[in-house]
Amino acid sequence: MTKRKARPAPRRKSKRLMAPVAGLLSGIVLLLLAAGLFVYANTYGPGPSAKGGEVTWVVVERGQGLNAIAKKLKAAGVIRSVSAFRLAAKFDGRDKSLRAGTYEFPSRLSMMGVLDQILEGRVVQHFVTIPEGRTSAMAVRILMATTGLKGDIDVPPEGSILPETYQYEIGETRQAVLDRMLAAGRETLDELWETRAQNLPIKTKEEALILASVVEKETGIASERPKVAAVFVNRLRTGMRLQSDPTVVYGVSKGEPLGRGLKRSELDTPTPWNTYLIDGLPVTPIANPGKAALEAVLNPPETKDVYFVADGTGGHVFAETYEQHLLNVAKWRVIEADGGKIKADAAQTVAKDAPKESGQ
């Protein structure tokens, strides 16, 4: 019987050929896995630490494109890669939907977290408030102390600012914010002037602003503004002097708090604002009045009151005649003697209850 030679098994050769291929494929898989992990880590993993704090503010301006926004975020230390951010935004398909505004990014926020915040327009709103009755110099000090604004400003004319709460953007100039305050003041005065009552003893917008500033400084109680305005309007109609302590204070300190009551010598010292000694209105406003004070002056209630004095509760009691006023003053003296304190804005009663031809 003839013996056949056994053929060599082809499997060994196949195995020798497959080994390099398997190694190559494994390397590719590992490379892809590593790349995927890298992309995932850069997209969803913790981002850079905030520079010098727990948060980083970035202002995305209107009209800024994706590339400019990415570069700004990279410069601020919010993201690590401009290219990765751009790719993520394009892959998301909303790269044209990045919204302008001021953003506050927590330290270590992921790149996708940064992108989502901008895509959803989760902007941080910043506000600055100018309280009613502050002088223009005080308003400027508030703006100069406001975080996130830049640049210097000059003190505008007294009474030209509308006391209100204003929104601003981080990095905005103080002058831009002040301009909005001034524009709001002009617009509000123009609007209210058109709806003023007839036969007022106020002939110009400037006079309305001056009287409103006096009303604003005389009472901090909103419900009293119309009553106080009516008293001063009635005095102007009858030729009585306003005899308002805040006007004297303005002549002494330009509206800065004295920290005490007025002295008799200050009441007797002539200034362009001392309404104990001058007829009519002061020469300028003595503060920035709010909208409510302007409304009260331009549409005061019909009353015959020409006097008012503190009532011991932070408010005032009003009177039509000097005799009624003296009784009210006597009641206040009893409250004062019992330990009531004269507040800075109520200290006026010490001088105003003196027997004069007019006064509060």
Residue, then its C-alpha position, 0 to 999 in steps of 0.5 A: m500500500t502506497k503511503r501518502k504524505a500528509r499535507p502541512a496544516p494551513r492553519r499555522k500559516s493563517k495564524r501567523l498572518m492573523a496575528p499582526v492584523a489582530g494586533l493592528l486592530s487592537g491598537i486601533v481599538l485602543l487608540l479609538l478608545a483612548a481618543g473617545l475617552f479624551v474627547y469625553a473627558n474634555t467635553y464632559g469632565p471637569g474644566p479648568s479651575a477659575k482664576g482667582g476665585e470660585v466663578t469666572w464672569v464672561v461677557v458674550e457681546r451681541g454679534q460675536g461669532l462662535n470662534a470669537i466666543a471660544k477664544k474669549l472663553k479660553a482666554a478667561g480660563v473657562i475652557r481648555s481648547v478653542s477647537a474642541f469647543r467649536l466642534a462641540a457647538k457645531f456637533d450640537g447643531r446650535d452653533k448659531s444660537l449662542r446668546a449674548g449676555t453676562y455669564e457666570f461660570p463656576s470653577r471646574l465646569s465642564m465644557m459641555g456645561v459651559l456650552d449648554q449655559i450659553l445655548e440656553g441663555r442662562v445669563v447673570q443679571h446685575f443691578v445697581t439701585i439709586p435710592e430716592g432722595r440721594t444727591s447726584a454726588m451720592a449716586v456717583r459714589i454708588l456707581m463708582a463702588t459698583t462691581g463690574l463697571k469701569g471708567d470714571i464719571d462726573v457728577p451730573p446736575e442735581g435732580s437729573i437722575l431718576p432713582e430706580t434699579y438699573q440692569y448693567e453688564i459686567g465690563e460696561t462703562r459707568q458713563a453708559v449706565l449713568d446715561r440711562m439714568l439721566a435719560a430715564g429722568r428726562e423721559t419721566l419728567d416729560e411724561l408726567w409734565e404732560t399730565r399735570a394738574q391745571n393752575l399749579p404755581i409751578k411754571t416749568k419742568e425745572e420748578a417741578l423737579i425742585l419742588a419734588s426734591v424738597v417733598e422727597k427729602e421731607t418724608g420717607i413715607a410713600s403715602e405722605r408724599p401727596k399730603v406734603a406736596a399739597v402743603f408746599v403747593n398751598r404755600l406757594r399759592t399764598g406766598m408763604r415761604l416753604q420753610s423746609d429744613p432739608t433745603v437748609v441742610y443742602g445749603v450747609s452740606k450739599g445734602e450730606p447728612l449732618g448727623r445732628g439737628l440744624k443749628r439756629s445759626e444755620l437757619d439764619t444763614p442766607t443761602p440760595w437754598n434756605t427757604y426760611l429766608i428766601d421766597g419761593l423755591p430753592v435755586t436748584p433741586i436738593a436731591n434726585p426725586g423719585k417718580a412718586a414725588l414728581e407725581a405728587v407735586l404735579n397732581p397734588p390732592e386738594t387740601k387746605d393744609v399749610y402746616f405739618v409736624a412730626d407725630g412721633t411715629g415716623g410720620h407727620v400730622f397736618a393742619e390748616t391753621y396755625e392754631q391747629h399746628l401749635l396744638n400738634v406741636a405741643k403734642w409732639r413736645v410731650i412725646e419728645a419729653d417722654g423720650g421720643k427721639i427726633k430723627a434727622d428728617a424730623a428735627q425740622t420741628v424744633a425750628k418750624d414750630a417757632p411763632k412765625e408768619s409761616g412755617q411747619 
